[in-house]
Every structure is written in C-alpha cells, then in structure tokens.
Amino acid sequence: MQPAVTERDRAAQLPLPLPVAPSAARADLVADASNAAALAWLDRPGDWPLHRLALFGPPGTGKSHMLRAAASDHGWRLLRGTELTEALALAEAPGTALDEAEAAPEPALFHLINRSAEAGAPLLLAAREAPARWPVALPDLASRLRATLAVGIAAPTEALLGALLAKHLADRQLRVAPEVHAWLLARIPREAAAIATTVAALDAAALAGGGAITRPLARAVLARLFGDDDGSVAEPPAASPPPGGMG
C-alpha cells in the first residue's frame, strides 16, 4: 500500500519558483500611511522643486517599484547608482530614475544633477537614507543633495502587507480562507517581493495538488521558500495575556 502523499510532499516535489518579475505598474502600488506622501509626490513631477525628488527608506518599502512605475509611465530611463557614468549623466534624456543612488560615483551624480536641472528633466532618486545624510566628499554635490526634496517611506504597515497579499491572490484568482490569509501574513517576510514569490509558489502548489490552499499546504510552501535548515517554519510564540485581564 502506497503511503499517503502529504502537502509537504507535494510542495517538496515542486521546483522552487522562478523569481517573480518585479512590477512596473503604478496600479500595483498600494497606498498606505507609510507611503502616502511619497506616492503623492511621485504623481506630480511637474511640482518637484529643482525638478528632482529623493525617496528614502529601509529595504522592502517599495522604493524600487515606485521608480519603475515612474520610469514606465513617463518614458524616463531607469538606472542603478553603480551603473551611472559621466557619459550617461551628460546624455540627453527626458528624465532619469536612479535607484540605489547613494552608490553612484560622486562626479557622475554631480553631472547628472546639473544636467537634469539645466534641461528641466525630472530626476528621481531612491536610497536608504535622505541625500543630506550621504557621506559625500564633493562640497558642491553635498550642497545640491541638501537642496533636494526628500520624502521618507516608513516600513510597511500590517494593513499594507495584508492588502498586497490580498491583491496578489486576487490577481491569480486564488481564494484563501481568512484564517489562512492571517497565518500567511504573520509568517511571510515583510517585503512586497517575498509576498509575490510566496503567492506564485502557492499557485503552483495548489495547481499541482488540484486542491485548495490550505494551512498545511501554505506551511509546506513557506518551509520550502523561507524555512530553517530542517525545512520547518518557526511558529511565533503565543502572545501572553495582558496583566489584569482584558483592558
């Protein structure tokens, strides 16, 4: 008699999903208190002082997605800081979105800021810290960075992560029970990319198994994607009751 095939067995038999192509769609950016100011400025490049805007915040807050969306919507070029050269900085362009801008060579970044300002071409920067805090050696570059409008993006709230998870599930026409949705939300790494990868893997596992996305299946998929060395996903400790009972 053949042993029963478990959800973990089904998940283990599936290849790890290829990375999900990062979205460049403005519609995929979910507004929330953590990013509302950044999105408001992103939609008004004509209002940027000195034609430039810097978005800053920790990893996983959607900065790169915002740059991809702006570049796609407006026909701007999209570059990483390490890719910027003086030749690229001086080249004519309708606009530039520069991700990881703090990694750009200082002379090239200085030329890019000047060239963009002279041409009236929007310049959108993204980094972990506000430009005024970058350790810059060139005094003229430092003064231009201090003059750049900088808008911070906070770590995503629980509401934003939940909305992103619901959106990715809906985009794939996947139905998940509320308790499974809550269980997933508590365990997926708190980044948009991790949510997209998880939903793609859940979709593949459910299709292969021909069934619903259950908690055992979700546990097996997360163990494959993010599990410990023993292939398990650690459960968070149960919350202790507040002292003195319910308040």
KABELPE-V488576 format. One record per backbone hydrogen bond with DSSP energy under -1.0 kcal/mol. NH is the residue of the N-H (numbers start at 1). CO is the residue of the C=O. If there is no record, write none. Layout:
NH&CO, NH&CO
This chain:
10&6, 11&7, 12&8, 13&9, 29&26, 35&32, 36&32, 39&35, 40&36, 41&37, 42&38, 43&39, 44&41, 47&44, 48&45, 51&48, 52&49, 53&123, 54&149, 55&125, 56&151, 57&127, 66&62, 67&63, 68&64, 69&65, 70&66, 71&67, 72&68, 73&69, 74&70, 75&71, 76&71, 77&95, 79&97, 81&99, 83&80, 84&81, 89&85, 90&86, 96&122, 97&77, 98&124, 99&79, 101&126, 103&100, 104&101, 109&105, 110&106, 111&107, 112&108, 113&109, 114&110, 115&111, 116&112, 117&113, 118&114, 119&115, 121&116, 123&51, 124&96, 125&53, 126&98, 127&55, 133&130, 134&131, 136&134, 142&138, 143&139, 144&140, 145&141, 146&142, 147&143, 148&145, 151&54, 153&56, 154&34, 161&157, 162&158, 163&159, 164&160, 165&161, 166&162, 167&163, 168&164, 169&165, 170&166, 171&167, 172&168, 173&170, 174&169, 181&177, 182&178, 183&179, 184&180, 185&181, 186&182, 187&184, 188&184, 191&189, 195&191, 196&192, 197&193, 198&194, 199&195, 200&196, 201&197, 202&198, 203&199, 204&200, 205&201, 206&202, 207&203, 208&204, 209&205, 210&206, 211&206, 214&212, 218&214, 219&215, 220&216, 221&217, 222&218, 223&219, 224&220, 225&221, 226&222, 227&223, 228&232, 231&228, 245&242
